[in-house]
């Protein structure tokens, strides 16, 4: 009877620790903190700018708005209009893809030490989280 209760307690306590290992939650949280710090520092060095919008020629951003506007107009006229939903959804997708395809991402100049520190923090954090989740 007592061994059954210990087994239930052990299985209940292992549900709350990563990988079922004792002390795994502390290692996981420390790894998570390292990964968050490293990821923050890496993303802090990245600069994102927008490029020149071109969609089937120069200065055509206004044309990409047409399907969206027509679709929205159709939806206000009849909310169940399939053509309205297709035009509005397709127009939104075209605009979203156009914006994403024209983004330019740059890694700002930094020292080698800072770059190694950022990548080490991120990799060490991921490694500790994986180790804490590993079932032994």
C-alpha positions, 0 to 999 in steps of 0.5 A, spaced: 500 500 500 505 504 501 509 503 495 503 504 491 502 511 494 510 512 493 509 510 486 503 515 485 507 521 488 513 520 484 509 519 478 505 526 480 512 529 481 515 527 475 509 530 471 511 537 473 519 536 472 522 537 465 524 530 462 522 527 469 529 528 472 530 531 479 532 538 478 530 539 471 526 545 472 531 549 475 536 547 469 530 548 464 528 555 467 536 557 467 537 555 460 530 559 458 533 565 461 540 564 457 536 563 451 532 569 452 538 573 453 542 571 448 536 572 443 534 579 445 542 581 444 542 578 437 535 581 435 537 588 438 543 588 433 539 586 427 536 592 423 530 591 419 528 597 413 524 597 407 526 596 400 523 600 394 516 597 393 515 594 386 510 589 384 509 588 376 513 594 375 515 601 379 510 605 383 505 599 383 503 599 390 496 602 389 494 597 384 495 591 390 490 595 394 485 594 388 483 587 390 482 588 397 478 595 396 473 591 391 473 585 396 471 589 402 466 593 398 463 586 396 463 584 403 459 590 405 454 589 400 453 582 402 457 579 407 456 572 404 459 573 398 465 568 396 468 573 391 468 578 396 472 574 401 476 571 396 478 578 393 479 581 400 483 575 403 487 575 396 488 582 396 491 582 404 495 576 402 498 580 396 500 586 400 503 582 406 507 578 401 509 584 398 511 588 404 515 581 407 519 581 400 521 588 400 524 588 407 532 588 408 535 585 414 542 587 416 546 585 422 549 592 425 557 592 426 559 589 433 565 586 436 567 579 435 567 578 443 560 581 443 557 576 437 561 570 440 557 572 447 550 573 444 551 566 440 554 562 446 548 565 451 543 563 446 546 556 444 548 554 451 540 556 453 538 551 448 542 546 450 540 546 457 533 546 456 534 540 451 538 537 457 533 538 462 527 535 457 532 529 456 529 523 459 534 519 463 
